[in-house]
């Protein structure tokens, strides 16, 4: 992680540019001198917590928006970047490409199921939904004592707040994507 002063410097510069504010205007809004603001933006100063609070309050933004490193707009994840989780003696493999994040409320997986692979899942929290798209093969999904056979090119959405199961009864590998949505 970058030095917090460097993160603060970049965040303040970006915020000022986005809002089209001069250093004079930010100084007026925050009560922090133009000289100090310039030093902060150039990474030449390690401001006190009080100074950072003054800037945040004056600009009517959160304190953390000034000190947290922004996430990139684009992230590329390869299967080699991820550690698969295995079930059913390795016949069911799940790759967590985008794990749950409190701000997103969903997670994204790729699943590979060898012939005969089976996974029984307990009910997730109330209101949770799963979205499955089968790309290769065929998967039987059981929800609430009903079975649905989802073939290559087909998708299913179901309430996952009840027990459910996945089964590949075909001879070939089944590959699917899984998005799990968690309500607030």
Secondary structure in CASP SS format (residue, H / E / C, confidence):
PFRMAT SS
TARGET T0000
AUTHOR 0000-0000-0000
METHOD secondary structure of the structure
MODEL  1
X C 1.00
X C 1.00
X C 1.00
X H 1.00
X H 1.00
X H 1.00
X H 1.00
X H 1.00
X H 1.00
X H 1.00
X H 1.00
X H 1.00
X H 1.00
X H 1.00
X H 1.00
X H 1.00
X H 1.00
X H 1.00
X C 1.00
X C 1.00
X C 1.00
X C 1.00
X H 1.00
X H 1.00
X H 1.00
X H 1.00
X H 1.00
X H 1.00
X H 1.00
X H 1.00
X C 1.00
X C 1.00
X C 1.00
X H 1.00
X H 1.00
X H 1.00
X H 1.00
X H 1.00
X H 1.00
X H 1.00
X H 1.00
X C 1.00
X C 1.00
X C 1.00
X C 1.00
X C 1.00
X C 1.00
X C 1.00
X H 1.00
X H 1.00
X H 1.00
X H 1.00
X H 1.00
X H 1.00
X H 1.00
X H 1.00
X H 1.00
X H 1.00
X H 1.00
X C 1.00
X C 1.00
X C 1.00
X H 1.00
X H 1.00
X H 1.00
X H 1.00
X H 1.00
X C 1.00
X C 1.00
X C 1.00
X C 1.00
X C 1.00
X C 1.00
X C 1.00
X C 1.00
X C 1.00
X C 1.00
X C 1.00
X H 1.00
X H 1.00
X H 1.00
X C 1.00
X C 1.00
X C 1.00
X E 1.00
X E 1.00
X E 1.00
X H 1.00
X H 1.00
X H 1.00
X C 1.00
X E 1.00
X E 1.00
X E 1.00
X E 1.00
X E 1.00
X E 1.00
X E 1.00
X C 1.00
X C 1.00
X C 1.00
X C 1.00
X C 1.00
X C 1.00
X C 1.00
X E 1.00
X E 1.00
X E 1.00
X E 1.00
X E 1.00
X E 1.00
X E 1.00
X E 1.00
X C 1.00
X C 1.00
X C 1.00
X C 1.00
X E 1.00
X E 1.00
X E 1.00
X E 1.00
X C 1.00
X C 1.00
X C 1.00
X C 1.00
X C 1.00
X C 1.00
X C 1.00
X E 1.00
X E 1.00
X E 1.00
X E 1.00
X E 1.00
X E 1.00
X E 1.00
X E 1.00
X C 1.00
X E 1.00
X E 1.00
X E 1.00
X E 1.00
X E 1.00
X E 1.00
X C 1.00
X C 1.00
X E 1.00
X E 1.00
X E 1.00
X E 1.00
X E 1.00
X E 1.00
X C 1.00
X C 1.00
X C 1.00
X E 1.00
X E 1.00
X E 1.00
X E 1.00
X E 1.00
X C 1.00
X C 1.00
X C 1.00
X C 1.00
X E 1.00
X E 1.00
X E 1.00
X E 1.00
X C 1.00
X C 1.00
X C 1.00
X C 1.00
X C 1.00
X C 1.00
X E 1.00
X E 1.00
X E 1.00
X E 1.00
X E 1.00
X E 1.00
X E 1.00
X E 1.00
X C 1.00
X C 1.00
X C 1.00
END
